[in-house]
Amino acid sequence: YALVWDMGTRNNDTPKRIFSTHDENDQGAFKLTYDSSDDENEDVITDDEKRRTDRALERDIDEKVQFWVDCIQSSAPGAAILTVASHNDFFENSEHGSYFSPDEAKCRCDLLKS
């Protein structure tokens, strides 16, 4: 049996964790240019949002993967089950130039394994 999980990409309660794309050498307050986006932190999530996302992902796994694992095991005990994570390209980059954490798909797969 093969189960395919979309890594929560279709679940609105599991937003993508975005990391800042600013240059480490931009010299902070001493840089010579001003960009209005410097004042916005809307793309970076807080620890509370990360925990909320993780809980939503755990529910997503429970509803979409574990449910089917339990069904298969009850009807075919001892059957081999391969879980496949799809939609990896969803985490590569966004349409507005911010890049998602390169480890986001891996983090979600790790959560599935646990």
Secondary structure as GFF3:
##gff-version 3
##sequence-region A 1 114
A	DSSP	beta_strand	2	5	.	.	.	ID=ss1
A	DSSP	three_ten_helix	28	30	.	.	.	ID=ss2
A	DSSP	three_ten_helix	36	39	.	.	.	ID=ss3
A	DSSP	alpha_helix	47	61	.	.	.	ID=ss4
A	DSSP	pi_helix	62	66	.	.	.	ID=ss5
A	DSSP	alpha_helix	67	75	.	.	.	ID=ss6
A	DSSP	beta_strand	82	85	.	.	.	ID=ss7
A	DSSP	three_ten_helix	88	91	.	.	.	ID=ss8
A	DSSP	alpha_helix	104	113	.	.	.	ID=ss9
###
